[in-house]
Amino acid sequence: MFERVADPRKRRGRRHRLPVLLTLATCAVLAGARSFAAVAEWAADAGEAVAGRLGIVRVPDESTFRRVFAQLDADALDAALGAWAAAVTTPGEGERRRIAVDGKTLRGSRAGDTAGRHLLAAFDQCHGAVLAQRAVDAKTNEIPALKTLLAAVDLAGAVVTADAPHTQHDTATWLVEHGAHYFLIVKGNQPTLAAQLTALPWSQVRTAARTTSRGHGRAERRTVKATEIRAGIGFPHAVQAIQITRHRQPLAGGPAQTETIHAVTSLPTHQASPALLAEIARGHWTVENQLHWVRDVTYDEDRHQTRTGHAPRVMASLRNLAITILRQAGTTNIAQALRHHARHPERPLQTITNLNC
């Protein structure tokens, strides 16, 4: 996979092949490395077993990783990683891929008045895999980046979920034209549509699904209603409206909170029951819980202050890759898996080898 990424260095003076550097860095991140210093330290301590398998004669130092990754074509790297992730998570017969789109800012990459790098990711809800990632220019926003992000992803039959800013007419049209369905949250950025959905006779619609969960210090109860939209909703290809009511109670005590939101989808009733729509709605938050939260808390990403060139994004991409590898290996506790791989230097490479087999 790493052979598909062009080496930005001149041929003369290269001591380490780019695929070897990327493999070493991936193994280090699988072992919990959070910085270039930690990556170089892991590589130095990996020993002959790892060095022999990768053909390493001289172990690269921190400056090598830092310099090469700053120059690397981050778009090409993410394209290679996304293609691999899509291949190992191909939906089975009769299954539909569910793709959650969401962005995250690398706060540690902020320099003075220059905002931190912002990355938009496409996350497979069912497999916990990052299918694509793109940088969002500081002078724009996520909305136009969604099409670029998903352009290389096979959208045939998939359902794409996204937050309210992406509830745009041209986005919905583009997704359907590319063979996908959408599930989009509706809020104040679409006031007419939001008012139309709020005014629907929800009191006459039977509650279709109820779920309860505990996590992040609170208990949450959700109720979901869904109804067909027969006429009068001026949003492209929308055929069902959804009402989601969340009741949150802090486990440590304190006032409860109730929130009601609405969504629209192009999925017809014969393809998506209200119970399935509830599952899709809840599944959207996997990108927060299984990707961004892990990078923030387990990898402490926001305190990683690399700012040079493409290095911040490359390190984020390697964290995405490590999380994807561990999810495909059956891991449910990423922090525990990192400790497991850190105890023996052969384990990260073994996990990768077993997964590829």
C-alpha positions as CSV (number, residue, x, y, z in Angstrom):
1,M,0.0,0.0,0.0
2,F,2.7,2.4,1.0
3,E,4.5,1.8,-2.4
4,R,1.7,3.8,-4.0
5,V,2.8,7.0,-2.3
6,A,5.6,9.0,-4.1
7,D,8.7,9.7,-2.2
8,P,9.2,13.5,-2.0
9,R,13.0,13.2,-1.6
10,K,15.7,13.2,-4.2
11,R,17.1,9.8,-4.9
12,R,20.6,10.7,-3.9
13,G,21.3,10.4,-0.2
14,R,18.3,8.4,0.7
15,R,19.1,5.9,3.5
16,H,15.6,4.6,4.1
17,R,12.9,3.7,1.7
18,L,9.6,5.6,2.2
19,P,7.5,2.4,2.7
20,V,9.9,1.4,5.5
21,L,9.6,4.7,7.2
22,L,5.8,4.6,7.0
23,T,5.6,1.0,8.2
24,L,7.9,1.8,11.2
25,A,5.8,4.8,12.0
26,T,2.5,2.8,11.7
27,C,4.0,0.1,14.0
28,A,5.0,2.8,16.5
29,V,1.6,4.4,16.5
30,L,0.1,0.9,17.0
31,A,2.3,0.7,20.1
32,G,0.9,4.1,21.3
33,A,3.6,6.5,20.0
34,R,2.2,10.1,20.0
35,S,5.0,12.1,18.6
36,F,8.0,11.9,16.2
37,A,10.3,11.5,19.2
38,A,8.2,8.5,20.4
39,V,8.2,7.0,16.9
40,A,12.0,7.3,16.6
41,E,12.4,5.8,20.1
42,W,10.2,2.9,19.2
43,A,12.1,2.2,16.0
44,A,15.4,2.3,17.9
45,D,14.1,-0.2,20.4
46,A,12.3,-2.5,18.0
47,G,15.3,-4.8,17.7
48,E,16.6,-7.2,15.1
49,A,13.3,-9.1,14.6
50,V,11.6,-6.0,13.2
51,A,14.7,-4.6,11.5
52,G,15.4,-7.9,9.7
53,R,11.8,-8.2,8.4
54,L,11.9,-4.7,7.0
55,G,15.5,-4.8,5.7
56,I,16.7,-2.0,8.0
57,V,20.5,-1.6,8.3
58,R,20.5,1.8,10.1
59,V,17.5,2.9,12.2
60,P,16.1,6.3,11.1
61,D,16.2,9.1,13.7
62,E,13.5,11.6,14.7
63,S,14.6,14.2,12.2
64,T,14.3,11.8,9.3
65,F,10.6,11.0,10.2
66,R,9.9,14.7,10.8
67,R,11.5,16.0,7.6
68,V,10.1,13.3,5.3
69,F,6.5,13.5,6.6
70,A,6.5,17.3,6.4
71,Q,7.2,17.0,2.6
72,L,5.0,14.0,1.9
73,D,2.0,14.3,-0.4
74,A,-0.7,13.9,2.3
75,D,-3.5,13.6,-0.3
76,A,-1.7,10.7,-1.9
77,L,-1.2,9.0,1.4
78,D,-4.8,9.4,2.4
79,A,-5.9,8.1,-1.0
80,A,-3.8,4.9,-0.5
81,L,-5.0,4.4,3.0
82,G,-8.7,4.9,2.0
83,A,-8.4,2.5,-0.9
84,W,-7.0,-0.2,1.4
85,A,-9.6,0.5,4.1
86,A,-12.4,0.2,1.5
87,A,-11.0,-3.1,0.2
88,V,-10.9,-4.7,3.6
89,T,-14.3,-3.6,4.6
90,T,-16.3,-4.4,1.5
91,P,-20.0,-4.8,2.4
92,G,-21.3,-8.4,2.2
93,E,-24.3,-9.5,0.0
94,G,-27.3,-7.4,0.9
95,E,-25.4,-5.1,3.2
96,R,-25.3,-1.3,2.8
97,R,-22.2,0.7,3.6
98,R,-22.9,3.5,6.1
99,I,-20.5,6.5,5.9
100,A,-20.4,9.2,8.6
101,V,-18.8,12.5,7.5
102,D,-17.4,14.8,10.2
103,G,-14.5,17.1,10.7
104,K,-11.9,17.6,13.4
105,T,-9.4,20.4,14.1
106,L,-5.8,19.5,15.1
107,R,-5.6,22.2,17.8
108,G,-1.9,21.6,18.5
109,S,-1.1,22.6,15.0
110,R,-2.2,26.1,15.6
111,A,0.6,28.7,15.2
112,G,-0.1,32.2,16.4
113,D,-3.0,33.7,14.5
114,T,-3.0,30.7,12.1
115,A,-5.8,28.3,12.8
116,G,-5.0,24.6,13.4
117,R,-5.3,22.2,10.5
118,H,-8.9,21.0,10.0
119,L,-9.5,17.6,8.5
120,L,-12.8,16.1,7.2
121,A,-13.1,12.3,7.4
122,A,-15.4,9.7,5.9
123,F,-15.9,6.9,8.5
124,D,-17.4,3.5,7.9
125,Q,-19.9,3.2,10.8
126,C,-20.1,-0.6,10.7
127,H,-16.4,-1.4,10.5
128,G,-14.8,1.5,12.3
129,A,-12.6,2.3,9.3
130,V,-11.5,5.6,7.8
131,L,-12.4,5.5,4.1
132,A,-11.1,9.0,3.2
133,Q,-9.7,12.2,4.7
134,R,-9.2,15.7,3.2
135,A,-7.9,18.9,4.5
136,V,-10.3,21.8,4.7
137,D,-8.8,25.2,3.9
138,A,-9.0,27.7,6.7
139,K,-10.6,30.3,4.4
140,T,-13.5,28.0,3.5
141,N,-15.6,25.4,5.4
142,E,-16.5,21.7,5.3
143,I,-19.5,22.1,2.9
144,P,-17.6,22.2,-0.5
145,A,-15.0,19.7,0.8
146,L,-17.6,16.9,1.2
147,K,-17.8,16.2,-2.5
148,T,-14.0,16.1,-2.9
149,L,-13.8,13.9,0.2
150,L,-16.2,11.3,-1.2
151,A,-15.2,11.5,-4.9
152,A,-12.9,8.6,-4.6
153,V,-15.2,6.5,-2.4
154,D,-17.5,3.9,-4.0
155,L,-20.9,5.3,-3.0
156,A,-23.1,2.9,-4.9
157,G,-25.9,1.8,-2.5
158,A,-24.2,3.5,0.5
159,V,-26.0,5.9,2.9
160,V,-24.1,9.0,3.9
161,T,-24.8,10.7,7.2
162,A,-23.8,14.2,8.1
163,D,-24.5,17.1,10.5
164,A,-26.7,20.1,9.7
165,P,-24.2,22.3,7.9
166,H,-24.1,19.6,5.1
167,T,-27.9,19.7,4.6
168,Q,-27.6,21.5,1.3
169,H,-29.6,21.1,-1.9
170,D,-26.6,20.6,-4.1
171,T,-25.0,18.1,-1.7
172,A,-28.1,16.0,-1.5
173,T,-28.4,16.1,-5.3
174,W,-24.7,15.2,-5.8
175,L,-25.0,12.2,-3.4
176,V,-28.0,10.7,-5.2
177,E,-26.5,11.3,-8.6
178,H,-23.5,9.3,-7.4
179,G,-25.6,6.3,-6.3
180,A,-25.8,7.1,-2.6
181,H,-28.6,7.8,-0.2
182,Y,-28.4,10.5,2.4
183,F,-29.4,10.9,6.1
184,L,-29.1,14.6,6.9
185,I,-29.8,16.5,10.1
186,V,-31.9,19.6,9.7
187,K,-31.3,22.7,11.9
188,G,-31.4,26.5,11.6
189,N,-29.2,26.7,8.5
190,Q,-32.3,25.5,6.6
191,P,-35.0,27.5,8.3
192,T,-37.8,26.8,5.9
193,L,-37.1,23.1,5.9
194,A,-36.7,23.0,9.7
195,A,-40.1,24.8,10.1
196,Q,-41.8,22.3,7.7
197,L,-40.5,19.3,9.6
198,T,-41.3,20.8,13.0
199,A,-44.9,21.4,11.8
200,L,-45.5,17.8,10.8
201,P,-48.2,16.1,12.9
202,W,-45.7,14.1,15.0
203,S,-48.2,13.5,17.8
204,Q,-50.1,11.3,15.4
205,V,-46.9,9.3,14.4
206,R,-46.2,6.2,16.4
207,T,-42.9,5.9,18.2
208,A,-40.9,3.4,16.1
209,A,-37.8,2.8,18.2
210,R,-36.5,3.4,21.7
211,T,-32.9,3.0,22.8
212,T,-31.0,3.6,26.0
213,S,-27.3,3.9,26.7
214,R,-24.8,4.9,29.2
215,G,-21.4,6.6,28.6
216,H,-19.4,9.8,29.0
217,G,-21.0,10.3,32.5
218,R,-24.6,10.3,31.5
219,A,-27.6,8.0,30.7
220,E,-29.4,8.7,27.5
221,R,-32.8,7.6,26.2
222,R,-33.7,8.1,22.6
223,T,-37.1,7.8,20.8
224,V,-37.4,7.9,17.1
225,K,-40.4,8.6,14.8
226,A,-40.4,8.4,11.0
227,T,-43.0,9.3,8.5
228,E,-43.2,9.5,4.7
229,I,-43.1,12.9,3.0
230,R,-45.7,12.8,0.3
231,A,-45.6,16.5,-0.8
232,G,-44.7,20.0,0.2
233,I,-41.1,19.4,1.3
234,G,-38.8,21.2,-1.1
235,F,-35.7,19.2,-0.5
236,P,-34.2,17.1,-3.3
237,H,-35.0,13.4,-3.2
238,A,-36.3,13.5,0.4
239,V,-38.9,10.8,1.0
240,Q,-38.9,10.3,4.8
241,A,-38.8,12.7,7.7
242,I,-37.4,11.7,11.1
243,Q,-37.9,13.1,14.6
244,I,-35.3,12.1,17.2
245,T,-35.9,13.0,20.9
246,R,-32.9,12.6,23.3
247,H,-33.4,12.7,27.0
248,R,-30.0,12.9,28.9
249,Q,-29.6,12.4,32.7
250,P,-26.1,13.0,34.2
251,L,-25.1,10.0,36.3
252,A,-23.5,12.2,39.0
253,G,-26.8,14.0,39.4
254,G,-28.1,17.3,38.1
255,P,-30.8,18.5,35.8
256,A,-31.8,16.3,32.9
257,Q,-31.8,17.7,29.3
258,T,-34.3,16.9,26.5
259,E,-33.5,17.7,22.9
260,T,-35.5,17.2,19.7
261,I,-34.0,17.2,16.3
262,H,-35.2,16.4,12.8
263,A,-33.7,14.8,9.8
264,V,-34.5,13.9,6.2
265,T,-33.5,10.9,4.1
266,S,-33.7,9.7,0.6
267,L,-34.1,6.1,1.8
268,P,-37.7,4.9,1.0
269,T,-39.7,3.1,3.6
270,H,-39.3,-0.3,1.8
271,Q,-35.5,0.0,2.2
272,A,-35.4,1.6,5.6
273,S,-37.7,0.9,8.4
274,P,-38.0,3.4,11.3
275,A,-35.9,1.0,13.4
276,L,-33.2,1.0,10.8
277,L,-33.3,4.8,10.6
278,A,-32.8,5.0,14.3
279,E,-29.8,2.7,14.0
280,I,-28.4,4.9,11.2
281,A,-28.9,8.1,13.2
282,R,-27.2,6.6,16.2
283,G,-24.4,5.2,14.0
284,H,-23.5,8.6,12.8
285,W,-21.9,9.3,16.2
286,T,-19.4,6.5,15.8
287,V,-17.2,8.9,14.0
288,E,-17.0,11.0,17.2
289,N,-16.9,8.1,19.6
290,Q,-14.7,5.6,17.8
291,L,-12.4,8.0,15.9
292,H,-12.2,11.6,17.0
293,W,-12.6,10.7,20.7
294,V,-9.9,8.0,20.5
295,R,-7.5,10.4,18.7
296,D,-8.2,13.1,21.3
297,V,-8.1,11.1,24.5
298,T,-6.1,7.9,23.8
299,Y,-3.5,9.6,21.5
300,D,-3.8,13.0,23.1
301,E,-3.7,14.5,19.6
302,D,-4.6,18.1,20.4
303,R,-1.4,18.5,22.4
304,H,0.8,17.2,19.5
305,Q,2.3,20.5,18.4
306,T,3.8,19.5,15.1
307,R,3.1,22.4,12.6
308,T,5.6,22.0,9.7
309,G,4.3,21.2,6.2
310,H,2.1,18.2,6.0
311,A,3.4,16.5,9.1
312,P,0.4,17.2,11.3
313,R,-2.0,15.6,8.8
314,V,0.3,12.7,8.1
315,M,0.5,11.8,11.8
316,A,-3.3,12.1,12.0
317,S,-3.6,9.8,9.0
318,L,-1.3,7.2,10.7
319,R,-3.5,7.4,13.8
320,N,-6.5,6.8,11.5
321,L,-4.7,3.8,10.0
322,A,-3.8,2.4,13.4
323,I,-7.4,2.7,14.7
324,T,-8.7,1.1,11.5
325,I,-6.2,-1.8,11.8
326,L,-7.1,-2.4,15.4
327,R,-10.9,-2.3,14.6
328,Q,-10.4,-4.8,11.8
329,A,-8.4,-7.1,14.2
330,G,-11.5,-7.2,16.5
331,T,-10.3,-4.6,19.1
332,T,-12.9,-2.9,21.1
333,N,-10.7,-1.2,23.7
334,I,-8.1,0.9,21.7
335,A,-6.1,2.0,24.8
336,Q,-5.7,-1.6,26.0
337,A,-4.7,-2.7,22.5
338,L,-1.9,0.0,22.4
339,R,-0.5,-1.3,25.7
340,H,-0.6,-4.8,24.4
341,H,1.4,-3.8,21.3
342,A,3.8,-1.7,23.3
343,R,4.9,-4.7,25.4
344,H,6.5,-6.6,22.6
345,P,8.0,-4.9,19.5
346,E,7.1,-7.8,17.2
347,R,3.4,-7.5,17.9
348,P,2.5,-4.4,15.7
349,L,4.0,-5.9,12.6
350,Q,2.5,-9.3,13.4
351,T,-1.0,-7.7,13.7
352,I,-0.5,-6.0,10.3
353,T,0.7,-9.2,8.7
354,N,-2.2,-11.3,10.1
355,L,-4.7,-8.7,9.0
356,N,-3.4,-8.6,5.4
357,C,-3.5,-12.4,5.3
